[in-house]
């Protein structure tokens, strides 16, 4: 899959449930990192000033361990 113009994809590792909760409310370390990265891209001219980011957070599902695993 090729990346389209004005498409921004971030991979944020190390986010836990509390970080995602904060992000949904517009606060926390993930929100600051995404905001800063988008501002930097706009300043560099990599994306349009009016670009609206769409952000999807994915949390890895924990494997269920059985009694004998």
C-alpha positions in Angstrom: 0.0 0.0 0.0 1.4 3.4 -1.0 1.0 6.5 1.1 -1.2 9.2 -0.4 -0.5 12.9 -0.3 -1.4 14.5 3.0 -1.8 11.1 4.6 -0.1 11.0 8.0 0.5 7.7 9.7 2.0 7.5 13.2 3.0 4.4 15.0 3.0 5.0 18.8 4.4 2.2 20.8 4.2 1.8 24.6 0.7 3.3 25.0 -1.3 1.7 27.8 -5.0 2.0 28.7 -4.6 5.1 30.7 -2.6 6.9 27.9 -5.4 6.1 25.5 -8.1 7.3 28.0 -6.2 10.6 28.3 -5.8 11.0 24.6 -9.6 10.6 24.0 -10.0 13.7 26.3 -7.4 15.8 24.5 -4.6 15.5 27.1 -1.7 13.3 28.0 1.6 12.3 26.3 0.1 10.7 23.2 -2.0 13.8 22.5 1.1 16.1 22.9 3.3 13.9 20.7 0.7 13.8 17.9 0.0 17.5 18.2 3.7 18.4 18.1 4.3 16.1 15.1 1.4 17.6 13.1 2.5 21.2 13.9 6.1 20.4 12.7 4.8 18.8 9.5 2.7 21.9 8.8 5.7 24.2 9.5 7.8 22.2 7.1 5.1 22.4 4.4 4.7 18.6 4.3 1.0 18.9 4.8 -1.5 21.6 4.1 -2.3 24.1 6.9 -6.0 23.1 6.7 -5.3 19.4 6.8 -7.6 17.6 9.3 -5.9 14.5 10.8 -7.7 11.3 11.4 -6.2 9.3 14.2 -6.9 5.7 15.1 -5.3 4.1 18.1 -4.9 0.4 18.2 -4.2 -1.4 21.4 -2.7 -4.9 21.2 -5.0 -7.5 22.7 -3.4 -9.5 25.4 -3.3 -13.3 24.9 -5.4 -15.2 27.2 -3.4 -17.8 29.1 -4.9 -21.0 30.3 -4.1 -22.8 33.5 -1.6 -25.0 31.8 0.1 -22.4 29.5 
